[in-house]
C-alpha cells in the first residue's frame, strides 16, 4: 500500500511539469537577455577607455573644441580615469620656469643691497626674471587650460625657451658667483689678508734692517770732523795729551757732582756735557768722566780741550786704560769672541739678518762694544766715589740735575724712571719666563725702567754686590736663553728690587722712535732721550724734534770753525741734527 502511494506522488509531479512548458522558456530567455546586455556594456566601456587619444571614430555626438582637437580630449578630462603624460611634463616645465624666475628675482634683490659696482648684475637678473614671466604668459593661453588639448609641438617650444633661459641664467650666476657667494668671498678675503700679512711682515723686516743699517752708519760730516780733530791731535800732541800729568784732585773728589758718559761719538758726548753745564748754576762743582775707545780718544781730547765749559772738570780716558776690564773678568768680552755671536751681529744677507725681526734692534753692533757694558762696572772704575749719575750720549739736558743728589735713595742702588704703563714694558717683555731660573726669581709683571739717566749709589752697589750678580746672570745667558741681547735685560735683573723710581719729569724717552710725544711733556723734562734708531745727528731723525738738537748743531759748527782755522784747505758741512 505504501509503495502504491509513492508512485502516485511522482506521477503527480511529472504531470505538473509537463503541464507548464511556457513558464520554463520565459525564464531562460530573461537570463540570456541579461547576460547579453551586461556583455555589451562591458565591451563598450572597454572600447571607450582604450580608444586612441587622437582617433575620431567614436565621437558619440561630442563637438570639436576651439583648437580643432576632437572630443576625445574632453573625454579624458571628464573621466580622468588615466593620467596625461603631457600634462605632467607641462607642470614640470612650468615649475622649473617659476622656480628660476623666483631665483633670478632673489639675485636681483640681493644685488640691490650690494655696492654700486653690482648695478649691472641688478639689471641682468631683473631682465632674466622678466623673461621667465614673458615666456610663461606667452604660452599660458595655449597650454594652461584643463579644457584644452595640449599640443605636443607647442609644449616642446615652451620647454626649449625655458631651457635656454635656464642655461643663460646658470652662466650668469656662475660668472657672478664671486659677488654673491659669501663663503667664496670669505675665502678670498682670507687669502688676501694672508698675502697682505706676509707682505707686511716682509716689509717690516726690510724696514727694521734698513733702519738698523741707517742707525749704524756715521754721517759723512761727523766722520770728517772726527778725522780733522784727530789730525789736530797728531799735529799738536803736547797741547792735548794728559799723559804724564797728575789728575786734578777734583776728578776724584766725592763731594762734587760726578757724571759718567761712555761714547764713541764726539759730537754727541760734547752735547751731553755742554747741555748739562749750561743748565747748572755752579759748573765748577761738576765733574764729567768721558770714556771712549782708543780709536776716538784723540778726537775726544781735542773736542773737550778746545772749548771752555765754564769751569766744569772733564776727564777723557780710553776703555783700555782700565786694566781690570779683560775677558777673564768680564763675561761679555769672553762671549764677544764667540764666532756664533759675531755671525749673528755681522750677517750681511737680508733674509738671514731679519730672521728675528722682533729683536732686530739688538742686532746693532753697538751691543758688542764694551762701552755699552761699562755701566755695570762703575764702582770699580771710580773706587773713590759714593754717587754718580750715568748719562747716555743720546740725551740732551734741559734742567739743573743737582737735585738728584738730594734724593733719599732709601738704601736702593739705582734711581731710574719707570717706563711701564698697563701691560707694556713689564719684565715679561724682556726676559724668557719659560726658563725655570727666570720664572723662579722674578715677577713677569714687575715694572721695567730705562737706561739713559740713572743715578747710582755706589756704596749701596758695593754692599749689594751687584757686579757679581750681573756676572752670574751673564754667564748663565751665554747661549741667549734667558734674554736676547742688550744691556737693559741684565740691568733689570741685576737691580731687581734695588731700584728707586724717580719722577717721570726727570727723564722723557722715545724721541728717537715715537713722534707722538707731547711737546708739553718734553719741555717740562729735565732730560730728553733720543733712544731708538732716529738719532738727532742722522738723516732719519724725527722732523718735529729737530729743534731740540740745535745745541748739537751749534757744537758741530764751532768745531768746524775751530778746525778750519787750523787747516784752511778744508771745508766743513753742517751736521744733520
C-alpha positions in Angstrom: 0.0 0.0 0.0 2.9 2.4 0.8 4.5 1.5 -2.5 1.5 2.5 -4.4 1.3 5.8 -2.6 4.9 6.8 -3.6 4.2 6.0 -7.2 1.1 8.1 -7.1 3.1 11.1 -5.8 5.8 11.0 -8.5 3.2 10.8 -11.2 1.5 13.9 -9.9 4.8 15.9 -10.1 5.5 14.8 -13.6 2.1 15.8 -14.7 2.7 19.4 -13.2 5.9 19.9 -15.1 4.6 18.7 -18.3 1.5 20.8 -17.8 3.6 24.3 -17.8 6.2 24.4 -20.7 5.8 28.2 -21.3 7.0 29.2 -17.9 10.3 27.5 -18.3 11.1 29.1 -21.7 10.4 32.7 -20.3 12.9 32.1 -17.5 15.7 31.0 -19.9 15.1 34.0 -22.2 15.4 36.5 -19.4 18.6 35.1 -18.2 20.1 35.1 -21.7 19.0 38.7 -22.3 20.5 40.0 -19.0 23.8 38.3 -19.8 23.9 39.8 -23.3 23.2 43.3 -22.1 26.0 43.1 -19.5 28.5 41.8 -22.1 27.6 44.7 -24.5 28.0 47.3 -21.7 31.4 45.9 -20.7 32.6 45.8 -24.3 31.5 49.4 -24.8 33.2 50.6 -21.6 36.4 48.8 -22.5 36.4 50.2 -26.0 35.8 53.7 -24.7 38.6 53.6 -22.2 41.2 52.1 -24.5 40.5 54.0 -27.7 43.4 56.2 -29.1 43.6 59.8 -28.0 43.6 61.2 -31.5 41.0 59.0 -33.1 37.8 60.4 -34.3 35.8 57.2 -34.8 33.9 57.2 -31.6 32.6 60.8 -31.2 29.3 59.8 -29.6 28.0 63.2 -30.7 30.6 65.3 -28.8 31.6 68.5 -30.8 35.1 69.7 -31.7 36.9 72.0 -29.3 38.1 75.6 -30.1 41.6 74.5 -31.3 40.4 71.8 -33.7 41.0 68.9 -31.4 38.2 66.4 -31.2 36.1 65.4 -28.2 38.5 62.7 -27.1 40.4 65.3 -25.0 37.1 66.2 -23.3 36.5 62.6 -22.6 39.9 62.4 -20.9 39.3 65.5 -18.8 35.8 64.4 -17.7 36.5 60.8 -16.9 40.2 61.2 -15.7 40.5 57.5 -15.3 44.1 57.6 -16.7 47.0 60.2 -16.3 48.1 62.5 -19.2 51.9 62.3 -19.6 52.0 65.7 -21.4 50.2 67.4 -18.5 52.8 66.0 -16.1 55.6 67.2 -18.4 53.9 70.7 -18.7 53.7 71.0 -14.9 57.4 70.2 -14.5 58.5 72.7 -17.1 56.2 75.4 -15.7 57.5 74.7 -12.2 61.1 75.0 -13.4 60.4 78.3 -15.1 58.6 79.6 -12.0 61.5 78.5 -9.7 64.2 80.1 -11.8 62.1 83.2 -12.2 62.0 83.5 -8.4 65.7 82.7 -8.1 66.5 85.5 -10.7 64.3 87.9 -8.8 66.1 86.9 -5.5 69.5 87.5 -7.0 68.4 90.9 -8.3 67.0 91.9 -4.9 70.3 90.8 -3.2 72.4 92.6 -5.8 70.5 95.8 -5.0 71.8 95.6 -1.4 75.4 95.3 -2.5 77.7 98.2 -3.6 77.2 100.2 -6.8 79.6 98.2 -8.9 77.0 95.4 -8.9 74.3 97.6 -10.5 74.9 95.7 -13.8 74.0 92.5 -12.1 70.8 94.0 -10.9 69.8 94.8 -14.5 70.8 91.4 -15.7 68.9 89.4 -13.1 65.9 91.7 -13.4 65.8 91.1 -17.2 66.1 87.3 -16.7 63.2 87.3 -14.2 61.1 89.3 -16.6 61.9 86.9 -19.5 60.6 84.0 -17.5 57.4 85.9 -16.8 57.0 86.7 -20.5 57.5 83.1 -21.6 55.0 81.8 -19.1 52.5 84.5 -20.2 53.1 83.7 -23.9 52.2 80.0 -23.6 49.5 80.5 -20.9 46.6 80.7 -23.3 47.6 77.7 -25.3 48.5 75.2 -22.5 47.3 76.5 -19.2 43.6 75.3 -19.5 42.3 72.0 -18.4 39.7 72.1 -21.1 42.2 72.3 -23.9 44.2 69.5 -25.6 47.9 70.0 -25.0 49.7 70.3 -28.3 53.0 68.5 -28.0 54.7 70.8 -30.5 53.7 73.8 -28.5 54.9 72.1 -25.4 58.3 71.4 -27.0 58.7 75.1 -28.0 57.8 76.2 -24.4 60.3 73.7 -23.0 63.1 74.8 -25.4 62.7 78.5 -24.4 62.6 77.7 -20.7 65.8 75.6 -21.0 67.6 78.4 -23.0 66.8 80.8 -20.2 67.9 78.4 -17.5 71.2 77.8 -19.3 71.7 81.6 -19.6 70.9 82.2 -16.0 73.2 79.5 -14.8 76.0 81.0 -16.8 75.3 84.5 -15.4 75.2 83.0 -11.8 78.5 81.2 -12.4 80.2 84.4 -13.6 78.6 86.4 -10.7 79.3 83.7 -8.1 82.1 85.7 -6.6 79.8 88.6 -5.9 77.0 86.5 -4.3 78.7 83.5 -2.7 79.6 84.7 0.8 81.7 81.6 1.6 83.8 82.3 -1.5 84.1 85.9 -0.5 85.3 84.9 2.9 87.9 82.5 1.5 89.1 85.2 -1.0 89.3 87.8 1.8 91.2 85.4 4.0 93.6 84.7 1.1 94.0 88.4 0.6 94.6 89.1 4.3 97.1 86.3 4.5 99.0 87.7 1.4 99.0 91.2 2.8 100.2 90.0 6.2 103.0 88.1 4.5 103.9 91.3 2.6 103.6 93.4 5.7 105.9 91.1 7.7 108.4 91.2 4.9 108.2 95.0 4.7 108.6 95.2 8.5 111.7 93.1 8.3 113.1 95.2 5.5 112.3 98.4 7.3 113.9 97.1 10.5 117.0 96.1 8.6 117.2 99.4 6.7 116.7 101.3 10.0 119.4 99.3 11.7 121.8 100.0 8.8 121.0 103.7 9.0 121.4 103.7 12.8 124.8 102.0 12.5 126.0 104.5 9.9 128.0 107.6 10.6 127.2 110.7 8.6 130.0 111.9 6.4 130.2 115.3 8.1 130.7 113.7 11.6 133.2 111.2 10.2 135.1 114.0 8.5 135.0 116.1 11.8 136.5 113.2 13.8 139.3 112.8 11.3 140.1 116.5 11.4 140.1 116.6 15.2 142.5 113.6 15.1 144.7 115.5 12.6 144.8 118.4 15.1 145.7 116.0 17.9 148.6 114.5 15.9 149.8 117.9 14.9 150.0 119.2 18.4 150.4 116.2 20.8 151.8 118.3 23.7 148.7 120.5 23.7 146.1 117.9 24.1 147.6 114.9 25.8 147.0 114.3 29.5 149.8 111.7 29.8 152.5 112.2 32.4 150.2 114.7 34.1 148.8 114.1 37.5 145.0 114.2 37.5 143.3 117.1 39.1 142.1 116.5 42.7 138.6 117.4 41.7 138.4 114.4 39.4 138.1 112.0 42.4 136.6 114.4 44.9 133.4 112.6 46.2 132.0 116.0 47.4 131.4 117.1 43.8 128.8 116.1 41.3 130.1 113.3 39.1 128.8 112.2 35.7 129.7 109.1 33.7 129.5 109.3 29.9 130.6 106.3 27.7 130.6 107.2 24.0 132.5 107.0 20.7 130.5 109.9 19.2 132.4 113.1 19.5 129.6 115.5 18.9 127.1 113.5 21.0 129.3 113.4 24.0 130.1 117.1 23.7 126.4 117.9 23.6 125.7 116.0 26.8 128.4 117.8 28.7 127.6 121.2 27.2 123.9 120.9 27.9 124.5 119.8 31.5 126.9 122.6 32.2 124.7 125.2 30.5 121.8 124.4 32.9 123.8 124.2 36.2 124.4 127.2 38.5 127.9 126.2 39.6 129.7 124.4 36.8 133.0 124.2 38.7 131.3 121.7 41.1 130.6 119.2 38.3 133.0 116.5 37.0 132.4 114.7 33.8 134.1 111.3 33.2 134.1 110.7 29.5 135.2 107.2 28.5 135.7 106.2 24.8 137.7 103.7 22.8 141.3 104.0 21.7 140.4 105.0 18.1 138.3 108.0 19.2 140.4 109.1 22.2 142.4 111.7 20.3 139.3 113.3 18.8 137.6 113.4 22.2 140.7 115.0 23.8 140.7 117.8 21.2 137.0 118.3 21.4 137.0 118.9 25.2 140.2 120.8 25.2 139.3 123.4 22.6 136.2 124.6 24.4 135.6 126.2 27.7 132.9 124.6 29.7 132.6 127.4 32.3 135.0 125.7 34.7 133.5 122.2 34.7 136.1 119.5 35.1 136.3 116.9 32.3 138.3 113.7 32.3 138.7 111.9 29.0 140.0 108.3 29.1 140.1 105.2 26.9 138.4 102.0 28.0 141.8 100.3 27.6 143.1 102.4 30.5 141.0 100.3 32.9 143.2 97.2 33.0 140.8 95.1 35.0 138.4 95.0 32.0 139.6 91.8 30.3 138.0 88.6 29.1 139.0 86.7 32.3 136.9 89.1 34.4 134.2 90.4 32.1 131.9 87.7 30.7 130.8 89.8 27.8 134.3 90.2 26.5 134.7 86.4 26.5 131.3 85.9 24.8 132.1 88.6 22.2 135.0 86.3 21.0 132.4 83.7 20.0 132.2 83.1 16.3 128.4 82.4 16.6 127.8 85.8 18.2 129.9 87.6 15.6 127.9 85.9 12.8 124.7 87.0 14.5 125.8 90.6 14.5 127.5 90.8 11.2 125.2 88.7 9.0 125.1 90.6 5.7 122.3 88.7 3.9 118.9 90.3 4.4 116.9 87.0 4.6 119.3 85.8 7.3 119.7 89.1 9.2 116.0 89.6 9.5 115.0 86.1 10.9 114.4 87.6 14.3 112.7 90.8 13.4 111.2 91.3 16.8 114.6 91.8 18.3 116.2 93.4 15.3 117.2 96.4 17.4 119.5 94.1 19.4 121.5 93.2 16.3 123.1 96.7 16.3 126.9 96.0 16.7 127.0 98.7 19.4 125.9 95.9 21.8 129.2 94.3 21.0 131.1 97.3 22.2 132.5 97.1 25.8 131.5 100.8 26.1 127.9 99.6 26.3 128.6 97.3 29.2 130.8 99.7 31.3 127.7 100.8 33.2 128.0 97.6 35.2 131.5 98.4 36.4 131.1 101.9 37.8 132.2 101.0 41.4 135.5 99.5 40.1 136.1 102.4 37.6 135.5 105.1 40.3 136.5 103.5 43.6 136.7 106.8 45.5 133.2 108.0 44.6 130.0 107.5 46.6 127.4 108.5 44.0 127.5 109.1 40.2 125.0 110.0 37.5 125.1 107.9 34.4 124.1 109.6 31.1 123.7 108.1 27.7 125.3 110.0 24.7 121.9 110.5 23.0 120.4 112.7 25.7 120.1 116.5 26.0 119.9 118.1 29.4 117.3 120.8 29.8 117.3 121.5 33.6 119.7 121.5 36.5 120.4 117.9 37.7 121.9 118.6 41.0 118.5 117.9 42.7 119.2 114.1 42.1 122.0 114.2 44.7 119.4 115.4 47.3 117.0 112.5 46.8 116.9 109.9 49.6 117.6 106.6 47.9 116.3 104.5 50.8 119.2 102.2 50.5 118.5 101.4 46.9 121.2 101.2 44.3 119.6 102.5 41.1 117.4 105.6 40.7 115.5 105.5 37.4 112.3 106.5 35.8 109.9 103.6 35.3 108.5 103.1 31.8 105.7 100.6 32.4 102.0 101.5 31.8 99.3 99.0 31.6 100.8 95.7 30.4 103.6 97.4 28.5 107.3 97.4 29.4 107.0 94.8 32.1 109.7 92.2 32.8 107.8 89.7 30.7 108.7 91.6 27.6 112.4 91.5 28.2 113.1 88.0 29.6 112.2 84.4 28.9 109.8 83.4 31.7 109.6 79.9 30.2 113.0 79.3 31.7 112.8 77.9 35.2 115.6 80.2 36.5 113.8 83.4 35.4 110.4 82.1 36.5 111.6 81.3 39.9 113.5 84.6 40.6 111.4 87.3 39.0 107.8 88.5 38.6 106.7 88.9 35.0 104.5 91.9 36.0 107.4 93.8 37.6 107.7 97.3 36.2 110.7 98.0 33.9 112.7 101.1 33.9 115.0 102.9 31.4 118.7 103.4 31.0 119.8 106.8 29.8 119.7 108.8 33.0 120.4 106.6 36.1 121.5 107.8 39.5 123.7 105.2 41.2 124.5 104.9 44.9 127.9 103.2 44.6 128.2 102.4 48.3 124.9 100.5 48.1 126.1 98.9 44.9 129.2 97.5 46.6 127.1 96.4 49.6 124.6 94.5 47.4 127.4 93.0 45.3 125.5 94.0 42.1 128.5 93.4 39.8 128.9 89.8 41.0 125.1 89.4 40.4 125.5 90.7 36.9 128.4 88.3 36.2 126.3 85.3 37.4 123.4 86.0 35.2 125.6 87.0 32.2 127.3 83.6 32.4 124.0 81.8 32.7 122.9 83.5 29.5 125.8 82.5 27.4 123.5 80.8 24.8 121.0 83.7 25.0 118.2 81.5 26.5 117.4 83.9 29.4 117.1 87.0 27.3 118.1 88.1 23.8 120.8 90.8 23.8 121.4 94.3 25.0 122.1 95.8 28.4 118.6 96.5 29.7 117.5 92.9 30.5 120.6 92.2 32.5 120.2 95.6 34.2 116.6 94.8 35.1 117.9 91.5 36.6 120.9 93.0 38.4 118.9 95.8 40.0 115.7 93.9 40.6 114.2 95.1 43.9 117.1 97.6 44.3 115.7 100.3 42.1 114.1 103.5 43.3 111.5 105.0 41.0 112.1 108.7 40.0 109.5 111.2 39.0 108.8 111.0 35.2 109.7 114.6 34.7 113.4 113.8 35.2 113.6 111.7 32.1 111.4 111.6 29.0 112.2 108.9 26.5 111.2 108.0 23.0 112.4 110.9 20.9 114.3 108.5 18.6 111.3 106.4 17.6 108.0 107.9 18.9 106.7 111.1 17.1 103.6 111.3 19.3 105.3 112.5 22.5 103.7 115.8 23.5 105.7 119.0 23.4 104.5 120.0 26.8 105.9 116.8 28.3 109.2 117.3 26.5 109.5 121.0 27.6 109.0 120.1 31.2 111.6 117.3 31.2 115.0 117.6 32.9 116.5 115.2 30.3 115.1 114.3 26.9 116.3 111.0 25.5 116.6 110.2 21.7 116.6 106.5 22.4 115.8 104.5 19.2 117.3 104.5 15.8 116.3 108.0 14.8 119.2 109.9 16.4 119.3 113.7 16.0 122.6 113.5 14.1 121.1 111.2 11.4 119.1 112.0 8.3 116.3 109.7 9.6 115.7 111.9 12.7 112.1 112.8 13.5 111.4 116.2 12.0 109.4 117.8 14.8 112.3 117.1 17.3 115.0 118.7 15.2 115.0 121.9 17.1 115.9 120.0 20.3 119.2 119.2 18.6 120.2 122.8 17.9 122.9 122.6 20.6 124.4 119.7 18.7 124.4 121.7 15.5 126.0 124.6 17.3 128.7 122.4 18.7 129.3 121.0 15.3 129.7 124.4 13.7 132.0 125.6 16.4 134.2 122.5 15.8 134.2 123.2 12.1 135.2 126.8 12.6 138.0 125.8 15.0 139.5 123.1 12.8 139.0 125.1 9.6 141.0 127.9 11.2 143.8 125.4 11.7 143.5 123.9 8.2 142.4 126.4 5.6 142.2 123.9 2.8 139.3 122.0 4.5 135.6 122.8 4.1 133.1 121.7 6.7 129.4 121.0 6.0 126.6 121.3 8.5 125.5 118.3 10.6 122.0 116.9 10.3 121.0 117.5 13.9 
